[in-house]
Amino acid sequence: MGIIVSLDDLFGTKYGQVLCYPKYTFQLIEIILRELGTLGVRYNTIKRVCVDRKVEKSSIRVNEKDYSLNYKISYIQKEKKVIIINIKAEYEDLKKISGISGVPVKELQTIFQSKINQISTDFLNRINDS
């Protein structure tokens, strides 16, 4: 759960929004009032739903060399069934491999994408066996 603090005027002109934890709401509002001299601040409580995710490791072969690569699998569990939402390579790892190999990040993403069906199958088998 979080709080959105909105900075706008009477005419609806938005000056910005700040997201904070509920316990910091009034500290943040006090800072905004003192620093900006505004006459009022709106705030709303928001809720967020997150899917489960795991970080796993794989390797990709680029120019006859293997590189280690972290990726995230996001999923939901519904009635004892796991549904994969997304599988995504970590950008920082792709960038590092790109710097070493000279292969563009976009091309590395394509190489990783070719492994996704196998990664998905392996993940579902592991999660369903546990």
Backbone bond lengths (Angstrom), bond angles and torsions (degrees), N, CA, C in turn:
res aa  C-N    CA-C-N  psi(-1)  N-CA   C-N-CA  omega(-1)  CA-C   N-CA-C  phi
1 M - - - 1.439 - - 1.522 107.81 -
2 G 1.315 115.48 146.51 1.454 120.62 179.21 1.514 110.51 -145.14
3 I 1.297 115.02 174.90 1.460 122.73 178.30 1.527 107.20 -122.49
4 I 1.329 116.61 133.70 1.458 120.74 171.29 1.514 107.12 -103.74
5 V 1.315 116.02 123.37 1.458 122.46 176.06 1.520 105.98 -103.53
6 S 1.345 117.37 118.98 1.462 122.19 -177.07 1.513 110.84 -102.59
7 L 1.308 115.47 137.15 1.455 121.53 176.85 1.523 107.20 -110.88
8 D 1.325 116.71 105.91 1.461 120.30 178.44 1.524 109.14 -146.81
9 D 1.334 115.23 168.46 1.460 118.35 -179.37 1.526 110.58 -106.13
10 L 1.325 116.36 -176.97 1.466 121.47 -177.62 1.518 113.25 -62.57
11 F 1.333 116.87 -21.12 1.460 120.85 -177.62 1.526 112.03 -94.27
12 G 1.310 116.85 5.36 1.460 121.09 177.03 1.515 114.69 85.73
13 T 1.324 117.95 7.60 1.461 120.68 177.82 1.523 108.56 -71.33
14 K 1.331 115.96 122.07 1.457 120.65 -179.82 1.518 110.53 -84.66
15 Y 1.301 116.48 129.08 1.452 121.75 175.78 1.521 111.71 -103.42
16 G 1.301 116.87 -15.80 1.454 119.61 178.74 1.512 111.87 153.12
17 Q 1.316 114.19 169.23 1.457 121.62 175.98 1.515 108.14 -137.82
18 V 1.311 115.03 149.31 1.456 121.68 178.64 1.519 107.65 -128.60
19 L 1.315 116.76 131.93 1.457 122.02 177.27 1.528 108.13 -102.35
20 C 1.334 116.25 130.93 1.462 119.13 179.51 1.522 109.73 -145.52
21 Y 1.317 115.09 167.06 1.455 120.90 174.18 1.526 108.65 -72.01
22 P 1.341 117.91 145.88 1.469 120.50 -178.12 1.529 114.51 -52.27
23 K 1.332 117.27 -35.91 1.471 119.04 -176.84 1.523 112.66 -66.86
24 Y 1.349 118.48 -16.53 1.467 121.44 -179.81 1.522 113.26 -102.47
25 T 1.328 118.12 3.86 1.463 121.83 -173.69 1.531 112.70 -52.36
26 F 1.311 116.94 -55.44 1.462 119.15 -172.59 1.526 112.04 -76.75
27 Q 1.321 117.50 -26.95 1.467 119.25 172.61 1.528 109.61 -64.43
28 L 1.325 116.60 -43.88 1.459 121.44 -179.88 1.527 110.82 -65.37
29 I 1.320 116.15 -44.37 1.470 119.74 179.18 1.526 110.32 -61.02
30 E 1.315 117.34 -41.34 1.466 120.55 178.73 1.532 110.81 -60.99
31 I 1.312 116.94 -43.28 1.471 121.23 178.34 1.530 110.18 -61.88
32 I 1.329 116.71 -45.24 1.466 121.08 -179.44 1.531 110.22 -62.12
33 L 1.323 117.51 -45.11 1.471 121.25 179.98 1.528 110.78 -61.22
34 R 1.333 117.27 -44.90 1.474 121.09 -178.69 1.524 111.76 -68.65
35 E 1.334 116.42 -46.07 1.463 120.21 -173.16 1.526 113.17 -76.24
36 L 1.342 117.55 -36.71 1.459 120.05 -174.63 1.524 113.37 -100.12
37 G 1.319 117.22 -16.30 1.450 119.79 179.84 1.524 113.58 70.21
38 T 1.312 117.57 16.14 1.458 121.11 178.77 1.520 110.17 -68.63
39 L 1.325 116.65 154.95 1.461 120.82 -177.58 1.523 113.23 -89.53
40 G 1.319 116.94 -11.06 1.459 119.78 -179.86 1.518 111.28 -166.58
41 V 1.303 115.25 158.22 1.463 122.27 -179.79 1.520 107.89 -137.58
42 R 1.318 116.54 133.48 1.472 120.95 173.88 1.517 108.81 -93.66
43 Y 1.329 115.90 145.53 1.460 118.17 172.33 1.520 109.76 -144.42
44 N 1.319 115.02 148.21 1.465 122.64 -179.48 1.514 109.59 -135.58
45 T 1.315 115.67 145.12 1.451 120.98 173.53 1.518 108.16 -86.47
46 I 1.331 115.69 134.28 1.461 120.10 177.69 1.520 108.92 -124.55
47 K 1.300 115.46 155.93 1.460 121.79 177.18 1.518 108.34 -121.67
48 R 1.302 115.96 153.36 1.450 121.27 -177.96 1.520 108.75 -135.22
49 V 1.303 115.65 137.69 1.460 121.46 175.35 1.520 107.33 -107.78
50 C 1.302 117.07 128.65 1.468 121.75 179.32 1.524 109.17 -118.08
51 V 1.310 115.68 144.50 1.452 119.93 175.17 1.521 108.24 -86.06
52 D 1.328 115.76 159.06 1.460 119.99 174.87 1.521 108.60 -68.29
53 R 1.312 116.06 151.90 1.457 118.92 176.06 1.515 110.07 -152.32
54 K 1.302 113.57 152.63 1.462 121.23 177.45 1.518 107.73 -131.52
55 V 1.325 114.98 144.04 1.456 120.31 173.22 1.519 106.55 -100.08
56 E 1.320 115.42 127.81 1.456 121.03 179.69 1.512 109.21 -128.36
57 K 1.320 115.71 173.12 1.453 121.48 -175.86 1.521 109.59 -125.15
58 S 1.321 114.72 141.27 1.454 121.61 176.79 1.522 107.09 -141.74
59 S 1.299 115.64 -175.99 1.459 118.93 173.18 1.522 108.11 -132.90
60 I 1.321 115.25 150.73 1.458 119.95 173.66 1.519 108.10 -125.45
61 R 1.311 115.11 146.99 1.464 121.00 -179.23 1.524 108.01 -100.28
62 V 1.329 114.23 123.20 1.462 121.07 -179.87 1.523 107.95 -133.21
63 N 1.324 115.94 123.02 1.477 120.85 179.47 1.535 112.25 50.46
64 E 1.326 115.24 48.88 1.472 122.33 176.48 1.530 114.17 67.47
65 K 1.337 117.36 16.47 1.457 120.64 178.48 1.522 109.20 -129.82
66 D 1.342 116.97 140.75 1.465 122.17 178.46 1.527 110.16 -92.73
67 Y 1.337 114.60 137.46 1.458 121.80 178.09 1.524 109.11 -125.56
68 S 1.338 116.43 140.00 1.461 122.01 176.55 1.527 108.75 -78.65
69 L 1.333 115.48 140.55 1.465 120.79 -174.93 1.518 109.81 -144.28
70 N 1.330 117.09 126.64 1.464 121.70 173.25 1.520 109.02 -86.48
71 Y 1.334 115.16 147.14 1.458 120.24 176.10 1.520 108.89 -146.08
72 K 1.337 115.73 157.59 1.462 121.45 178.76 1.514 109.48 -108.77
73 I 1.325 114.78 136.06 1.463 121.45 171.28 1.522 105.95 -111.69
74 S 1.328 116.66 119.40 1.461 120.01 175.12 1.522 107.88 -104.93
75 Y 1.336 115.16 140.47 1.464 119.37 -173.57 1.523 110.67 -155.34
76 I 1.331 114.32 164.18 1.459 120.46 172.55 1.528 107.81 -127.06
77 Q 1.320 115.56 152.57 1.452 120.73 174.73 1.513 107.86 -108.85
78 K 1.321 115.64 126.55 1.457 120.91 -178.26 1.524 108.40 -135.11
79 E 1.324 115.19 115.18 1.456 121.00 178.76 1.526 112.31 48.62
80 K 1.329 116.19 57.05 1.459 124.18 178.20 1.524 113.50 62.61
81 K 1.322 116.72 16.85 1.459 120.88 177.82 1.527 107.91 -121.34
82 V 1.329 116.21 137.17 1.457 120.96 178.53 1.522 108.46 -99.40
83 I 1.328 115.04 130.40 1.460 121.10 178.35 1.527 107.47 -117.77
84 I 1.322 116.76 119.83 1.458 120.96 179.35 1.522 108.77 -78.00
85 I 1.314 116.02 129.39 1.463 122.71 179.10 1.526 110.16 -91.08
86 N 1.339 116.01 -45.43 1.457 119.60 -176.51 1.520 110.17 -160.91
87 I 1.320 115.53 151.48 1.459 122.49 171.51 1.524 105.37 -129.38
88 K 1.332 115.33 122.84 1.464 118.63 -172.94 1.524 110.42 -139.44
89 A 1.331 115.72 129.45 1.456 121.58 176.29 1.522 109.61 -68.83
90 E 1.332 116.32 145.58 1.462 120.99 177.26 1.526 109.40 -70.79
91 Y 1.313 115.74 124.30 1.465 120.89 -175.93 1.530 112.21 -59.17
92 E 1.334 117.09 -41.76 1.472 120.18 -178.43 1.523 111.14 -60.82
93 D 1.339 117.55 -37.23 1.463 120.70 177.01 1.524 110.59 -67.14
94 L 1.333 116.38 -43.03 1.463 120.44 178.23 1.530 110.52 -60.95
95 K 1.316 116.20 -41.95 1.467 121.16 -179.82 1.529 110.72 -63.60
96 K 1.323 116.45 -41.30 1.464 121.22 179.26 1.534 110.30 -64.49
97 I 1.329 116.32 -46.30 1.467 120.56 179.45 1.525 109.90 -62.49
98 S 1.321 116.29 -39.90 1.460 121.33 178.42 1.525 110.80 -60.07
99 G 1.327 116.49 -43.50 1.461 120.82 179.66 1.516 112.90 -63.37
100 I 1.328 115.95 -36.66 1.466 120.58 -179.14 1.532 111.16 -77.71
101 S 1.340 115.70 -44.41 1.472 120.35 -172.12 1.527 114.10 -89.47
102 G 1.338 116.60 -21.30 1.467 119.68 -175.99 1.521 113.05 80.90
103 V 1.337 117.70 4.03 1.462 122.45 178.66 1.534 108.31 -89.50
104 P 1.340 118.80 131.34 1.469 120.90 -178.98 1.536 112.35 -59.63
105 V 1.332 115.72 148.39 1.468 122.24 179.69 1.527 110.66 -54.16
106 K 1.317 117.74 -44.02 1.472 122.03 -178.77 1.535 110.92 -57.76
107 E 1.309 116.56 -41.29 1.478 120.23 178.59 1.526 110.91 -68.68
108 L 1.330 116.88 -37.19 1.470 120.39 176.46 1.525 110.78 -64.18
109 Q 1.339 117.00 -38.00 1.463 120.53 176.57 1.524 110.38 -60.94
110 T 1.318 117.00 -39.94 1.464 121.12 178.80 1.529 110.77 -64.90
111 I 1.324 116.64 -41.32 1.472 120.37 177.26 1.522 109.78 -61.40
112 F 1.343 116.60 -44.60 1.467 120.62 179.00 1.522 110.74 -63.65
113 Q 1.332 117.49 -42.62 1.470 121.76 -179.69 1.529 111.38 -55.45
114 S 1.320 116.97 -34.16 1.468 119.83 -179.00 1.529 111.66 -66.30
115 K 1.321 118.37 -16.52 1.466 122.63 179.95 1.530 113.22 -95.66
116 I 1.325 116.94 -6.90 1.467 120.13 -169.66 1.523 113.36 -63.21
117 N 1.312 119.41 -40.30 1.470 119.78 179.70 1.519 111.43 -58.45
118 Q 1.330 116.89 -43.13 1.463 119.97 179.81 1.520 111.00 -68.92
119 I 1.319 117.11 -41.67 1.469 121.18 177.91 1.524 110.26 -60.17
120 S 1.322 115.93 -43.61 1.464 121.78 -179.84 1.527 110.95 -61.57
121 T 1.310 116.50 -48.13 1.467 121.54 179.67 1.526 110.92 -60.84
122 D 1.339 116.37 -47.13 1.467 120.63 -179.96 1.531 111.08 -61.21
123 F 1.322 117.52 -43.30 1.465 122.04 -179.75 1.525 110.65 -61.77
124 L 1.327 116.58 -48.93 1.481 120.12 -178.57 1.522 110.51 -62.55
125 N 1.314 118.48 -39.41 1.467 121.16 177.76 1.534 110.64 -63.15
126 R 1.343 116.94 -44.22 1.468 120.43 179.99 1.522 111.54 -64.98
127 I 1.324 116.49 -45.04 1.474 120.02 -174.77 1.527 111.02 -71.01
128 N 1.318 117.07 -33.76 1.452 120.05 179.78 1.518 113.18 -77.78
129 D 1.340 116.86 -22.32 1.468 120.70 177.74 1.527 111.61 -80.41
130 S 1.336 117.40 -19.14 1.470 119.47 -176.79 1.508 112.27 -88.19
